[in-house]
């Protein structure tokens, strides 16, 4: 198995080309951390989204008292929530990825690096799990 140097993966031109890219999710899991992915959840975010009539049990802090003064009806202000998109990368680093010259592992690892870089620029969480015969968690010596 040949060794891949950091220069093979971290080309400055490649990394600068990633800065203008971003990942957009169609759906974001509920309960994530706040980041840049739009969620379908409406709550206490920063960006105003809509109004809806008050229902008993709703939070009083969301009531728009200006509308109540004008119309005499109670409405809630709804705001758009932004959540993070968890990204899990599983690059293949098995022996078969190193048989050709240049190794296919370089393309796979550059792809994983690119997607990881884009996700981190968006403040999303990233997990890196390279695998070959066994699955390993980066930064740990124990096998999963």
N, C-alpha and C positions, 0 to 999 in steps of 0.2 A: 504494500500500500504506500503510495507516494504521499509526501507531506505537502499540504497546501499552505503557502505563506500568506501573511496578512496582505501583502501587496497584490496577490492574486484576487483578493476579495474587495479590498478597500481602495478602489480606484477613485481618485478625487473627482474626475469628470462624471463617473457613475453616481457618486453620492450627491453631487450638485444637481444632477438631472432629477433626483427624487424629491427635491424640495418643493416642486410645484404640483406634485401628485398628492391625492388624498383618497382614503377609503370611505365609502358611504355605505352604510348598512340599511337594508330595507326594514329590518326589525332589530331592536335592541332589547336585550333581556331586562326585565324589571329589577329594580333594586341595585343597579350598578352605581359606580361612582360618577360624579359629575365630570363631564368632559365636553366633547364637541359633537357627539352624535345626537341627532334629534330623536326624541322618544315620542311614542304616542301618548304617554302619560301626561296629564295636565296637572299642574300643581303650583308650587311656589317658586318657579324659575324667575328669570329676569325679563324675558321677552313676552309681551302680552300676546295672547292667542284668541280669547273669546270671552263671552259672558254666558252664564246660564242661571236659571232661576234657583233661588235658595231652597234647599231641602232640609228639613229638620235633621240635625246631626252634623251638618256641615260646619266647618271652622268659621267662627265669627270674624277672624282676621281677614278673610277673603271677601267680605261684603263691601260692595261699592256704595258708600253712603251718599255720594253725589247723585247717583241714579235714584236712590231711595228718596232723596229730597225732591227731585224733579218729578218722578212718576208715582211715588208712593208705594212702589213694589221693591222687594228685596232681590238683588242679583249678586252673584259671585263673580269676581274677576278670575279668569283662568289664565295661567301662564305656561309657556312651553318648558318642559324639562329637558335638559341635556345630560346624557349619560355616556359612560365609556363603553367601548366595544372591546371585549376581551378577545385577543388574537392569540391563537396557539399555533406555533410552527413546529412541524415534524419533518426535518430534513433527513433524507436517507443517506447514511454514511457507510453503507455496507461495502464489502470488497468489490462487488460488481460495478460500483460507481467509479472505481479507479482503474479499470482495465484499459480504457482508451487513452490516447494522448491528444489533446489535453483531457484530463479526467472530467467525466460528466458531473462529478461532485461539485466542481467549481460553479457550474451553471445553477445547480440546485441550491448551493449555499448562498450564491449571489442573489437568487430570487428570494430566499428566506431573509437575507440581510435587507433587501430592498423593502419588502413588506413590513418587516420589523421596524425599519427606520421611519417609514410613512406612519405606522401606527403610533410610534413613540412621539413623533412630531405633533400628533393629534391628541396627546395626553391619554392614550388608551393603554390598557395593561397588556403585556406581552409575556407569553410563556414559550420557552424554547426547549424542545424535547427531541434531540437527535436520536436516531435509532439505527441499528444494524441487526445483530443477532438478538440484542436486548435493548430495551428502552431505558435511556438514562436521562436524569434531570440535570441540566447544566449547572455547574457549580457544586455538584454533589458527587461523592465517590461511590455512594451506594446505588445498586441497581434496583429498578422497579420491576 
